Structure formats: C-alpha cells, structure tokens
Amino acid sequence: MTTSDTSAPAPDAPAPDTDRADEMRERLITRLRAVKALRTEPVVRAVRTVPRHLFAPEFPLGEVYDLTTVLRTRFTDDGAATSSVSATWVQTLMLERAAIRPGMRVLEVGSGGYNAALIAEMVGPTGAVTSIDIDPAVIDRARTHLTRTGYADRVELIVGDAEHGCSDGAPYDRIVVTVAATDLPPAWTRQLVEGGRLVLPLGVRGFQRIYAFTRHGRLLLGETGNHAGFVPMQGLGAPASATVPVTDTVGLTTDADPVPAPENLPGVFALPAHERFTGVRIGGTEPFSTLQMWMATRLPHFATLTGTVDDFPHKPMTRDLTPAMWDGTSLAYLLSPAMPQNPSRCEFVACGHGPGAADMVTLLADHARRWERGHRGGPGPRFLAHPALPPADGVVRTRHTRLLALWDQAEENHGPDWPADPGP
Ligand SMILES: C[S@@+](CC[C@H](N)C(=O)[O-])C[C@H]1O[C@@H](n2cnc3c(N)ncnc32)[C@H](O)[C@@H]1O
C-alpha cells in the first residue's frame, strides 16, 4: 500500500490570524461543553492552550475548529484515509474518559501531534508522553508541528507497529489508542500499570465504539461509550474480517477468528423469505445501537450484511451494518421498515432464507424483544476482557482475548426512556 499526503502548506503561506483562531477555539470549547464532550478543567485548559490550527495548517480555520469535522491527512492510492486529525468532540471525549493527571506516563497510539500536545499539557512537566505511529510520514509531520508549537521536547515520537505497544516509555498510567482496533493485544495490558486505563475505539463484531478499560492483573474491565468511526489499524492488528458475497450487491462480513467459510450462501437470497415482525417499534431520533450490540454479543454466528434499501425485502437500519446470523446454508437478518400507518416510526422485522431460516427468524425476533424488555434506553454493556475466559453465551472471541459483554441485571428492569409507542 502506498500513501499520500494532503497538500502541504507552502513555505510562504500567510501567518494564521491568531486572534481569530483564539476566538474560534473559545467558541469550540462552548460547543464541546454543550454536547458534554468536554467536562473537566484539565481538558478545557489543554484545549484552550494548544493552537489546534498549527497542527493542521492546510485546512481552513472553520474546519479545524468545528465539532465534528475529521481532517484527513493521509490516503491510500484508492482514496481511503489512513491518517487524520480526529474530530474535536472525539478527542476531548477520549481524554475525559482517560482521566489523565499531572505526572502520569501516557502512550498515544496513532500520532498526528495535536492530541499528543493536549496530553503533554495535561501531564505537565513531571509527566511523560510517548506517541507511536506505524507510518514514518505521520511521525515526520507530527515532529514538524510539535517543533513549530514548542512541544517537541515534551513528546517522544516513535515509528513502529503498536501491536507490540511501545516498551520505550512503559509502564504507562494511560494508553490512549486513536486508531480503530478489533482486538486487545497482550502488550497493551502488560505495559499498563495495575489500575491503569486503556481508552480506545474497539470494533466488536463490526460495531465500533469508544471503550475505557481499567487493568486488574490480566483482566481489563471497561465501559462502552459513544459510537466512533476511526481509521482501521494497519500492521499485525489489521482487521481480520472476511466478506462473503451473498448477491451481487449484498455482502456478509464476519470477524470471527478463525474466519468461518459460510458455504452455499450465494444463492440463499433467491430462496423463499421467512418473515417475523417483532412488535418492537422505534421512531424519531431514538438510537438503536444497543440493539445492534445486543445482537452482536448474544447471537451465535453473528455477522453483518452490507446493502441498501433496494437490496433487501425491507429497509435496513444502516447501509453497512445490518445485524445477521448464518448457519452455513441459511441466513437471517433484522431490518427496520417504516410503519405504513406512521412513516416516521419503524418496526423491526426478522427475515431469513434457507432450510434453517424459520428457527433463525424466531431467535432474532426473540432477541429484539429481550433487548426491548431489558436494555432499550440503557447505556449498553460493560465489557470484561481476559485471554482465558471459557466460551459461553455473550463471550466474543478475538485472536488475543475473550470479551464478555456484561448486560447488567439492573438493566433488566430499566424501561424505555422514550415516549411509549402510540401503535398503529
Ligand atoms: C486517526 S490517526 C491519529 C490521530 C492523532 N492521534 C491526532 O491527534 O491527530 C490514526 C493513526 O494511526 C496510525 N496507525 C495505524 N495502524 C497503526 C499501528 N498498528 N501502530 C501504530 N500506529 C498505527 C495511522 O498511521 C494513523 O496515523
């Protein structure tokens, strides 16, 4: 894979308007506070102090100081981003979850310069920041910007594959991973101090969210946070998912390890469809990502389907992540068609094809109802990660570890926070 940069700033580019940048940074702080991505004084102080625009000089100030804009800086030949300055709300949210204090030793996985400078502000002169990136050009860029802004002596930059962590600055009080992982390499746990915290965007069976784990011996205990969309990890930790074509336009993706071969699935869509309406209805802006996570952590042979409205018998929840399960010759999945009587709401429906489809759609519909009874409106699961957990319901196996989704008992009684469904 070769990569290329966004256009570098011309050496004689006009000096940025510092007053305007300062004003925009203050406005950004207000917006970050309003969406609760910024809460505590040490993070506010860091955001106020570090001139973000000097780490992304090729972008207009309006994009640099926006809440949600990702500043993509490196691309593959076919245009996929491999490096970026992440959106401001994601960066501050992760730093809030990391709870970095003065004097701490922190490893940042995935460099760029800006986030490392924020961390340097938070750990202060008695702390230490190490930032590792697999791409030497990213490290060069980070070094240029850290030098220009006066942070070069406060951040150790390393080129390497963070699958092995970074032994140079270990052990760490905090590891902040800024690239999407699909696993928890043993080095990350080993290089954390006891009680240390690992904050990362982790894809669990295709659903990427930000987690904050705390180390207890070989065990990591963590909470699920917001949905995230980081670029995928490269190197040894690159995603091990496989996509099997089901039709010309629909693909089935699974990250089970070892990757199973769903034989005979091509052609399954042509078989008669079984359908079961679940009675679970949502509408408006109600999020349903905990339903997807429930399916991902509870269903055997879980996978996701990619496809648009025209490819399925009903509307999918999202284009790329339709929850599905398969058994080699059969396939079932959950769609969300609008209700004819009330098009702003939809009802989940389980559909399936193949000899085992009748049982599979029943199982999918049951799980949708269990989510509604126990977890709708709740925060989603906590996760426990340990390499030697025995296989069990709710245990997701990855190459290096086992992830147990803890859907707390208390949540079983947690009714929806959303207005009752008025029904058809
Ligand atoms: C979203 S960017 C990092 C953003 C950065 N922290 C910032 O503040 O702007 C993700 C980075 O992870 C790097 N990366 C991908 N796989 C990696 C790996 N295995 N080890 C270390 N870095 C990796 C990419 O080269 C990319 O620069």
Ligand as a Chemical Component Dictionary entry (heavy atoms), coordinates in Angstrom:
data_LIG
# 
_chem_comp.id                   LIG 
_chem_comp.type                 NON-POLYMER 
_chem_comp.pdbx_formal_charge   0 
_chem_comp.three_letter_code    LIG 
# 
loop_
_chem_comp_atom.comp_id 
_chem_comp_atom.atom_id 
_chem_comp_atom.alt_atom_id 
_chem_comp_atom.type_symbol 
_chem_comp_atom.charge 
_chem_comp_atom.model_Cartn_x 
_chem_comp_atom.model_Cartn_y 
_chem_comp_atom.model_Cartn_z 
_chem_comp_atom.pdbx_ordinal 
LIG C1  C1  C 0  -6.719 8.957  13.467 1  
LIG S1  S1  S 1  -4.983 8.929  13.181 2  
LIG C2  C2  C 0  -4.272 9.523  14.690 3  
LIG C3  C3  C 0  -4.715 10.907 15.095 4  
LIG C4  C4  C 0  -3.812 11.588 16.072 5  
LIG N1  N1  N 0  -3.786 10.922 17.349 6  
LIG C5  C5  C 0  -4.158 13.056 16.229 7  
LIG O1  O1  O 0  -4.203 13.557 17.292 8  
LIG O2  O2  O -1 -4.333 13.752 15.263 9  
LIG C6  C6  C 0  -4.621 7.192  13.289 10 
LIG C7  C7  C 0  -3.149 6.873  13.113 11 
LIG O3  O3  O 0  -2.930 5.519  13.490 12 
LIG C8  C8  C 0  -1.822 5.056  12.751 13 
LIG N2  N2  N 0  -1.758 3.586  12.824 14 
LIG C9  C9  C 0  -2.477 2.673  12.128 15 
LIG N3  N3  N 0  -2.123 1.424  12.489 16 
LIG C10 C10 C 0  -1.150 1.540  13.422 17 
LIG C11 C11 C 0  -0.373 0.612  14.162 18 
LIG N4  N4  N 0  -0.510 -0.706 14.004 19 
LIG N5  N5  N 0  0.534  1.091  15.033 20 
LIG C12 C12 C 0  0.709  2.434  15.200 21 
LIG N6  N6  N 0  0.011  3.353  14.512 22 
LIG C13 C13 C 0  -0.910 2.929  13.653 23 
LIG C14 C14 C 0  -2.070 5.615  11.360 24 
LIG O4  O4  O 0  -0.874 5.672  10.606 25 
LIG C15 C15 C 0  -2.659 6.985  11.685 26 
LIG O5  O5  O 0  -1.690 7.991  11.604 27 
# 
loop_
_chem_comp_bond.comp_id 
_chem_comp_bond.atom_id_1 
_chem_comp_bond.atom_id_2 
_chem_comp_bond.value_order 
_chem_comp_bond.pdbx_ordinal 
LIG C1  S1  SING 1  
LIG S1  C2  SING 2  
LIG S1  C6  SING 3  
LIG C2  C3  SING 4  
LIG C3  C4  SING 5  
LIG C4  N1  SING 6  
LIG C4  C5  SING 7  
LIG C5  O1  DOUB 8  
LIG C5  O2  SING 9  
LIG C6  C7  SING 10 
LIG C7  O3  SING 11 
LIG C7  C15 SING 12 
LIG O3  C8  SING 13 
LIG C8  N2  SING 14 
LIG C8  C14 SING 15 
LIG N2  C9  SING 16 
LIG N2  C13 SING 17 
LIG C9  N3  DOUB 18 
LIG N3  C10 SING 19 
LIG C10 C11 SING 20 
LIG C10 C13 DOUB 21 
LIG C11 N4  SING 22 
LIG C11 N5  DOUB 23 
LIG N5  C12 SING 24 
LIG C12 N6  DOUB 25 
LIG N6  C13 SING 26 
LIG C14 O4  SING 27 
LIG C14 C15 SING 28 
LIG C15 O5  SING 29 
# 
